[in-house]
Amino acid sequence: MDRHELRAALIAAGVADGYYRIEGVHEPGPTPPDFLYLRRARNGAGAWETGAYERGTYHPISHHPSEEAACAHLLRLLT
C-alpha cells in the first residue's frame, strides 16, 4: 500500500479528514491542533515515520524502512 492507497482506505473506513496528515497526499488546512501523521523521516535515510502532532510539535511514534510499512502502521493506528 502506498500513500494514495492509504488515503483511499481511510476514506472508505470513514476516518475523519482532520485526524491525520499524509505527506504529499492529504494535508488538511487549516492545520488541526492534533493529528496522526505519516511523513518521510527527517534523517534523510529514505525511511518513513509515523507519529502524533500535538500543540505545534511532531512526536515520532515509529520509524519504518519503507512507505508500505509506514502506511500499514498508520492504517492500524486509525482504524
Number of C-alpha atoms within 10 A of each C-alpha: 13 13 20 13 13 19 21 11 15 17 12 9 12 10 15 10 16 17 15 24 25 20 12 11 13 16 15 13 8 7 11 17 12 17 17 21 24 26 20 20 17 10 8 8 9 12 17 22 24 26 21 18 18 13 10 10 10 15 14 16 11 14 18 17 13 14 19 15 18 26 26 14 18 22 16 9 11 13 10
